[in-house]
Amino acid sequence: MAEQPSALSAIIGSVGAALVVIFVLRQRHASNPLLDLSLFADRRFTAATVCVLVCFGCYTSLLFFLTQWFQLVDGLAPLQAGLVLTPLAAANAVGAGAAAWPATRWGRRLTVAAALAVLGAALAVLPLVLGGPAVPLVLILAGTAAGVVMTLGADLVMSAASEERAGQAAAIQETSFELGAGLGVALLGTVLSVVYRATLPGPSTEASESLGSAVAIAATLAPAQAGDLLQAARAAFHSGVSATLTGAAAVLWLTAAMAVLLLRHQRGQQHP
C-alpha cells in the first residue's frame, strides 16, 4: 500500500512537468503570448525574479515550520503561537517600508544581496535558539531582511522591463511570490519530513508521519510511554527543522552571490 501513493505522486509530477513543457512551447510560438518568455532573456529580470521567489519561499516555509514548533513543541495555543510570530510579520512590514533608505545609499543590487545573506544567517541561527529568549530577536532580523528583499526585488523586476511589457512583468512578479510560497513549503517541507522520519527511533509507525501524528498518538498512551514518544518525536522534529533551515540558509546565500553577479548594471543602463 505504501508504494501506491509514491507511484501516484510520480504520475502526477510527470503530467505536471509535461504540461509545463507544453505551455512553454506554446507561449514561445504564439503571436500574442500569455507569458512573454523573452523577458527572461534579460539577466537582471531573471535574477530579480529568482531573488523574490527564493526569499518568499523561505519566508513562507519559516512561518509554516514555526507554527508547528510553537504549538506542538512549546505547547502554545494557536492564538499564542500567532502572537509569538507577530515580531516576524511586523518586522517584515518595517523592512518593506524602509527598503528605500539602504537602497539609496548602497544601491538596490548590494542591498538585496545583503538582505538575502542576513535572512540566511537568521535561518541558520534560529534552530540554535528555539525555545529560548533570543527567538524574537532572530525573527525580527529575518522579517526585516525578507521585507527588504521582497520590496526591492519586485522593484527590480519592474524596472528591468520596458513600459510596453510592464503588465507582463507585473504578472510574473506576482506569480513569483505565489510560486515561491508553494515550492518553498513543498520542497523544504519534504526535507523536514524525510529527516524527521529518518531520525525518529523505533519501527515505522503512524508517529513517523508527522509530529502532529506523534502528539495525537501520545495522547492515547500511558504517561510514561507518552513522555518517551513525545521526547523522541520532538527531538526528531528539531533535527528536521535544523537541517531544513540550514539548507534554506545555504540557498539564500547562493542567491545573494547570484544577485551580486547578475544584477550588475550594463553600459547604458541606470544603476540598479
LOVO-300322 format. One record per residue (C-alpha): y, z negated, x. Coordinates in steps of 0.2 Angstrom, whole numbers. Layout:
BEGIN
north|up|east
Y|Z|X .
...
//
This chain:
BEGIN
north|up|east
0|0|0 .
12|-3|14 .
11|15|20 .
17|22|4 .
35|16|5 .
36|22|23 .
29|39|18 .
41|40|3 .
56|35|14 .
51|49|26 .
51|61|12 .
67|56|5 .
75|56|23 .
69|73|26 .
75|80|10 .
92|72|13 .
93|80|31 .
88|97|24 .
102|95|10 .
115|91|24 .
110|106|34 .
111|117|18 .
128|110|14 .
135|113|32 .
128|131|32 .
136|135|15 .
153|127|20 .
153|137|36 .
151|154|27 .
161|150|11 .
178|159|9 .
186|143|2 .
175|129|8 .
175|112|0 .
174|104|18 .
184|113|31 .
172|110|46 .
184|119|58 .
194|103|58 .
181|95|69 .
185|108|82 .
200|98|87 .
193|84|98 .
207|72|93 .
202|74|75 .
184|71|78 .
187|57|89 .
198|48|77 .
186|51|63 .
172|43|73 .
183|28|78 .
186|25|59 .
168|27|55 .
161|16|68 .
174|2|65 .
172|1|47 .
153|2|48 .
153|-13|60 .
166|-22|49 .
156|-20|33 .
140|-25|41 .
148|-40|48 .
153|-45|30 .
135|-42|24 .
127|-52|38 .
139|-67|37 .
137|-68|18 .
119|-71|21 .
121|-83|35 .
134|-94|26 .
123|-96|11 .
105|-96|17 .
108|-104|34 .
123|-115|32 .
118|-119|14 .
135|-114|6 .
138|-109|-12 .
144|-91|-15 .
162|-97|-18 .
162|-107|-2 .
155|-93|8 .
168|-82|1 .
182|-94|6 .
175|-96|24 .
176|-77|25 .
194|-77|20 .
201|-78|38 .
192|-61|42 .
200|-52|27 .
217|-60|29 .
217|-55|47 .
212|-38|43 .
227|-36|32 .
238|-43|45 .
231|-31|59 .
234|-16|47 .
252|-21|44 .
256|-25|62 .
247|-10|70 .
263|0|72 .
270|-13|84 .
257|-11|98 .
256|7|95 .
275|9|98 .
273|0|114 .
257|7|122 .
253|22|111 .
240|24|97 .
226|30|109 .
226|15|120 .
230|3|105 .
214|10|96 .
204|9|111 .
209|-9|115 .
206|-15|97 .
189|-7|97 .
185|-17|113 .
192|-33|106 .
181|-31|90 .
166|-28|101 .
170|-43|110 .
171|-53|94 .
155|-47|88 .
146|-51|104 .
153|-69|105 .
150|-73|86 .
131|-76|87 .
135|-90|101 .
147|-99|89 .
139|-98|72 .
138|-115|64 .
152|-121|75 .
171|-124|73 .
176|-108|83 .
169|-96|69 .
186|-94|60 .
195|-90|76 .
182|-77|80 .
183|-70|63 .
202|-69|64 .
201|-59|81 .
188|-47|73 .
198|-45|57 .
214|-41|66 .
206|-29|78 .
197|-20|64 .
214|-18|54 .
222|-10|69 .
209|2|71 .
207|7|53 .
226|10|51 .
229|19|67 .
213|29|66 .
217|35|49 .
235|40|55 .
227|49|70 .
215|59|58 .
230|64|48 .
242|69|62 .
228|79|70 .
228|91|55 .
241|104|51 .
251|102|35 .
241|115|25 .
225|106|29 .
232|89|25 .
222|87|9 .
205|91|18 .
209|79|32 .
213|65|19 .
197|68|11 .
187|67|27 .
197|52|32 .
192|43|15 .
174|49|17 .
173|42|35 .
176|25|28 .
163|26|14 .
150|34|26 .
154|21|39 .
150|7|27 .
134|15|21 .
127|19|38 .
133|3|46 .
124|-8|33 .
108|4|33 .
107|6|52 .
112|-12|58 .
103|-20|43 .
87|-11|49 .
89|-18|66 .
91|-35|59 .
76|-34|48 .
65|-27|62 .
70|-41|74 .
68|-54|61 .
50|-49|56 .
46|-47|75 .
52|-65|79 .
46|-74|64 .
30|-83|70 .
14|-83|60 .
4|-70|50 .
14|-57|40 .
19|-64|23 .
32|-62|10 .
43|-73|20 .
44|-59|33 .
53|-48|21 .
69|-57|22 .
77|-74|25 .
81|-74|6 .
62|-72|3 .
58|-86|15 .
70|-98|7 .
63|-94|-10 .
45|-97|-4 .
50|-113|4 .
56|-120|-12 .
38|-119|-19 .
30|-128|-4 .
28|-146|1 .
43|-154|10 .
35|-154|27 .
29|-136|26 .
46|-130|18 .
55|-138|33 .
44|-129|46 .
46|-112|37 .
65|-113|35 .
67|-118|53 .
56|-103|59 .
65|-91|47 .
82|-96|51 .
78|-95|70 .
71|-78|67 .
87|-73|57 .
98|-79|71 .
89|-69|83 .
91|-54|72 .
109|-57|70 .
112|-59|88 .
103|-43|93 .
111|-33|79 .
129|-39|83 .
126|-36|102 .
121|-19|98 .
136|-16|87 .
147|-23|101 .
139|-10|113 .
143|4|101 .
161|-2|99 .
163|-2|117 .
156|15|120 .
168|21|105 .
183|13|114 .
179|23|130 .
177|39|120 .
194|35|112 .
202|34|129 .
195|50|135 .
196|61|119 .
212|55|111 .
222|61|126 .
236|72|121 .
236|91|126 .
251|100|133 .
262|105|119 .
256|91|108 .
265|75|103 .
259|59|112 .
246|50|101 .
//
